[in-house]
Amino acid sequence: MRVIKVENYDEMSRVAANIISAQVVLKPTSVLGLATGSTPIGAYAQLVQWYKEGYLDFSQVITLNLDEYSGLAEGHVQSYRYFMDTQLFNHVNIEKANTHVPNSMAEDIAKECERYDALFEEADGIDLQLLGLGNNGHIGFNEPDDAFAGGTHQVKLHEMTIKANSILFSEEEEVPQYAITVGMKNIMKAKRVLLIVGSENKKEILEKALYGPITPLVPASILQLHPHLDVITV
Ligand code: F6R
């Protein structure tokens, strides 16, 4: 594990974007595992800027996002598909068909989870997995639980997550209660993992995740077992 300590959110974003762009430059056919939320916004903006300046080519890149809220119609402004399109995909030369987000509107959710896991197999795994950290230690939407969940699955979001995510909704009641998330297996199978933490108030949970016991009660603690984990933190 390598922990990179930075001064502030902007530096975190730049260092993260440097690592992601190095991955894409060194392997133009990279498979990137991507996260949403407030943490990666700055890194995505930096990637867009470097793309516009001609330094990056996403034409052969494949992306697999971690999660999607359940019950938001396609194109909903709070959906993670919309987030990815507007923060990154619409501004670079990535093929939309190569960008994947779980389809939470699928009629058969179990089938959709199987389909999503199969995409990881087809892509031969993730080259670089970007992760944010939930206030309760979740990664993706793998919430604290009695056991680590392996495959893609539907999850009931914890109160803490709903509260944290409500800042992007006009009312807390509007935050979906359920989501589909990639499980620990495909996160941990990524060749490299990049965990980014951009706010001081996650210090305590980050400490638990990196140095505490490996437990599903702190889902991110499983990352201690990853052979190539980089953490960028303020
Ligand atoms: C989002 C995701 C979540 C977030 C986490 C932190 O795709 O997988 O695990 O990374 O909830 O969210 P922010 O960055 O909003 O603090």
Boltz pocket constraint, residues with backbone or C-beta under 6 A from the ligand:
constraints:
  - pocket:
      binder: B
      contacts: [[A, 34], [A, 35], [A, 36], [A, 37], [A, 38], [A, 39], [A, 40], [A, 66], [A, 67], [A, 131], [A, 132], [A, 133], [A, 134], [A, 135], [A, 138], [A, 139], [A, 140], [A, 141]]
      max_distance: 6.0
